[in-house]
Amino acid sequence: MSEIEKFESLVLGSGEAGKYLAWTMAKAGHRTAMVERRWLGGSCPNIACLPSKNLIYSARVASLPRRSAEFGLEMNSLAIRMKGVQRRKREMVEGLHQMHDARAAATGVDLIMGEGRLVAPRTIDIALNDGGTRRISGERVFLVLGSRATMPNVSGPHRGESRRWGAARRRAPGG
Ligand SMILES: Cc1cc2nc3c(=O)[nH]c(=O)nc-3n(C[C@H](O)[C@H](O)[C@H](O)COP(=O)(O)OP(=O)(O)OC[C@H]3O[C@@H](n4cnc5c(N)ncnc54)[C@H](O)[C@@H]3O)c2cc1C
């Protein structure tokens, strides 16, 4: 294991809770590390709030031609191509990924992609995504790791939803 690198602020998790904290600390001049194992920016821009609204917006656009007669218009055909819908969503997610990367660089956060694990008081070992490990410590350590929904063990639509959700997660950057 390598030597311990010391930071003033160490933020584990780059989601809504973690990234603003890390960016603000770094901008204020604190030596700050942010550790993220998979989704830079957390679930919201990668697999949750924003991708879901992107898809819902496609559905909204698709719904309007169906009301064309109401507005005195005539539309003869409408085809929904899910590949195009998915591509638009993926491009948005990739753009957001780049934006988060650039924001980390601009604020001076040391962004470390890997899985962190507390091994001693205020000390974290990181299994780096690119291989190898780093051990870092912080005067202040913030664990902002998000949460996970429980799936009740019942048959029916919940299980289908869970499978679709799993597929979306696998297709997200880093997934
Ligand atoms: C489909 C869907 C739609 C949603 N839409 C909305 C919406 O419209 N508006 C709204 O306000 N909210 C919405 N939400 C809720 C919102 O996405 C979450 O509340 C929010 O993203 C949680 O942020 P967080 O920072 O707490 O956690 P997360 O975003 O989960 O961030 C935690 C991060 O920590 C990382 N991490 C965890 N453990 C480790 C570790 N050991 N080492 C390194 N990294 C680690 C994870 O990879 C993750 O990136 C939606 C959620 C879903 C599922």
The ligand as an ORCA input file, in Angstrom:
! r2SCAN-3c Opt
* xyz 0 1
  C     -35.697      7.478    -11.820
  C     -35.398      8.569    -10.805
  C     -35.797      9.880    -11.076
  C     -35.541     10.896    -10.154
  N     -35.959     12.164    -10.440
  C     -35.755     13.153     -9.564
  C     -36.178     14.485     -9.833
  O     -36.775     14.771    -10.880
  N     -35.920     15.439     -8.915
  C     -35.272     15.165     -7.741
  O     -35.066     16.071     -6.936
  N     -34.841     13.920     -7.452
  C     -35.064     12.912     -8.321
  N     -34.618     11.644     -8.030
  C     -33.887     11.416     -6.774
  C     -32.411     11.858     -6.917
  O     -31.813     11.226     -8.048
  C     -31.637     11.465     -5.660
  O     -32.314     11.953     -4.532
  C     -30.239     12.064     -5.655
  O     -29.577     11.786     -6.884
  C     -29.459     11.501     -4.476
  O     -28.189     12.133     -4.450
  P     -27.079     11.635     -3.440
  O     -25.886     12.519     -3.583
  O     -27.648     11.500     -2.072
  O     -26.743     10.142     -3.909
  P     -26.132      9.573     -5.263
  O     -26.465     10.410     -6.440
  O     -26.465      8.128     -5.281
  O     -24.561      9.752     -5.059
  C     -23.783      8.902     -4.267
  C     -22.526      8.591     -5.052
  O     -21.619      7.906     -4.185
  C     -20.952      6.926     -4.939
  N     -20.440      5.931     -3.997
  C     -21.170      5.174     -3.137
  N     -20.351      4.397     -2.402
  C     -19.075      4.660     -2.826
  C     -17.791      4.181     -2.450
  N     -17.641      3.246     -1.482
  N     -16.699      4.677     -3.086
  C     -16.836      5.621     -4.070
  N     -18.028      6.125     -4.443
  C     -19.139      5.649     -3.836
  C     -22.016      6.368     -5.884
  O     -21.428      5.740     -7.021
  C     -22.775      7.644     -6.243
  O     -22.288      8.254     -7.440
  C     -34.854     10.605     -8.935
  C     -34.434      9.301     -8.670
  C     -34.717      8.290     -9.577
  C     -34.269      6.866     -9.258
*
